[in-house]
Amino acid sequence: MHILKQVALSAILLASASAQAVTTTGVTGDFGGHHYIELNASNWSDAEATAVSMGAHLVAVNSQAENDFLISTFGSGHALWLGFHRTGPNPGDFAWTNGDAVTYTNWAAGEPNNWGGEQYAHTYTNGHWNDVSDDSGYAGPKFGVVEAVPEPGGYAMLAAGLALLGWTARRKGRAG
């Protein structure tokens, strides 16, 4: 069943990403009963919109163990967009896009600093976090990590999405 879940999520991602210029890298992983998929996304807004189109959000990091998993699985040599965004004017006013309570943070020294209106969080390659703007010129590519939380009936919905995607592709093939 795990392979079906991975294929279904990847197919839905690919279908939704084509309109948003966000693609999957093919790197996935599982931790704590959740499934994670890496996106190649230059800005936070496109990464989160793609995650939402999949019925998920960018990752909410709730423990040091989860942060370590993300860096070891996805963060080799590049920054990762997190589902953490500013909700108020103060440097520490952040919330998870999926609604999780903020129980853990891993800010780098002096962060978050809201320098120049930074609204979103990403990781450094060492696992510490930084606040950054959506169109930041921060050096190096950025990647988002989608966190899919299985729900009852979720596999049936994914299978239905794959079937619809296949049916649409067949119709387009006949029309061409």
N, C-alpha and C positions, 0 to 999 in steps of 0.2 A: 504494500500500500504506500510505503514511503516513496517509491519511484514514481507512482502515479501522481502523488502530491507534488513532487518536484517538477515533473513534466508539465502538469497542469498550471502550476504557478508560473513557470517559465514561459509557457505558451501565451498565457494571459498577459504577462509582462511584455512580451515581444509585440503582441497585437496593440497594446496600449502605448508602448514606447515609440512606435513609428510616428505617431502624431506629435510627440513631445521631444524628439531627438534624444531620448534617454534609452540606453540599451543595457541588457544584462551582460555581465562579464563571464557568466557560466560558473562563477564561484559561489557555492552554497554551503551551508552547515546547519547543524542542529545542536541546540543547547537548552537544557531545562524544559524540554517538551515543546519548544518553539522552533520554527524553521526560518532561516535567514537566507536572503538572496542579495548579492552585491549588484549595484547599478553603477553604470558609468554616467555620472551626471555632473556637469560643470557648476550647477547652482542648486541651492537648497530647494527652492520653489518647485523646480521641475522634478527633482527627486521625490519630494513629498507628494506632489500631484500624481506621479506614477504609482507610488505606493498606495495612495488612496484609490486609484483606479483599479487596483488589485484587491481592494477590500481590506487593506492593511495600512500601516504607517511606517515611517522611518523608525529605526530602533529606539526603544526606551531602555536605557542602561540602568539596571536596578541593583547591581552589586559589583564588587571588584572582580569576582569570578567571571561575570558576564563581560565586563570590560576587557579582561585578559583574553577571553575567548575571541572577542571581536578583533582585537589587535593581532592575535596569533593566526586567525583564520583569514581575515580580510585586510588588515592594515599594513601589510608588508610593503614599505616604501611609499605609501601614499596616505593622505588624509581621508577621513570618513565623515560624511554628513550624519549627524544624529537627529533624532526627532525632538530636539530640544530647541525651543524658540522663546524669545523675549516676550513678556506679557505686560511689562510696565517700564517706567522710566529709570528705575534703579538698576545698577549693574547685576544684582542677583535675582531679578524678576524673570525667572524662566519656568516653563512648564513643558511637560511631555505632550506631544500631539495626540497620543492615544489615550490621554486622561489619567495615566498612572500617577500616583503620588510621587513627589520627589523625595526619595529615600537615600539616594546616593549621588554624589558628584565627584568628578576627578579633574577639576580645573587646574591648569598650570599656574605657577606662581604669578600673581598679579592679574589673573583672569577670574571672572569676566570683567572687562574694563569699559565696554561700550564705546570704544574709540571710534569716532566717526559714525556712530549710529549702528553699531553691529547688532544684528537681530537673531543670529542663528549660531548653533554650536557644531563644531567638528572636532575630530581628534587630531593630535599630532601623531607622528609615527611611533612615538614612545608611549602612547596611550593617554597622555594628559589632554585635556580639552581646552579649546580656545573659542571665544566668541568672534564672529566674523560676519561681514555683510554678504548678502545674497550674490552679488556680482563681484566679489572680492578678487583682487589680483594676487591673493596669497599664492606663493610659488608652488608648483606641482599640481598634478591632477587631483580632482576630488571624486570620491565615489560615495554613493549612498548605500545604506544597508537597510533592507526591508525586513521587518520582523512580522512573520505570519503566526498568529496564535490560533491553533486548531479549535474549532467550535463544533458542537454536535451538528451533524449534517453537513459540515464543511466539505468533506470529500465528495458528497453528492453534488454540491454546488460547483465545485471545481470540475468534476466530470461533465456537468451540463455546460459549463463554459467552454470546455474543450470541444464538445460536440457541436456547439454553436459556431465556434471558430472554424472547425472543419467543414461544416455545412456552408458557411459564408465563402470559404476558399473554393469549394467545389462550384458554387454558383458563379463566382467571378471567373473561374476557369471555363465554364460553359459559355459565359457571355462574351469571352474574348476570342 
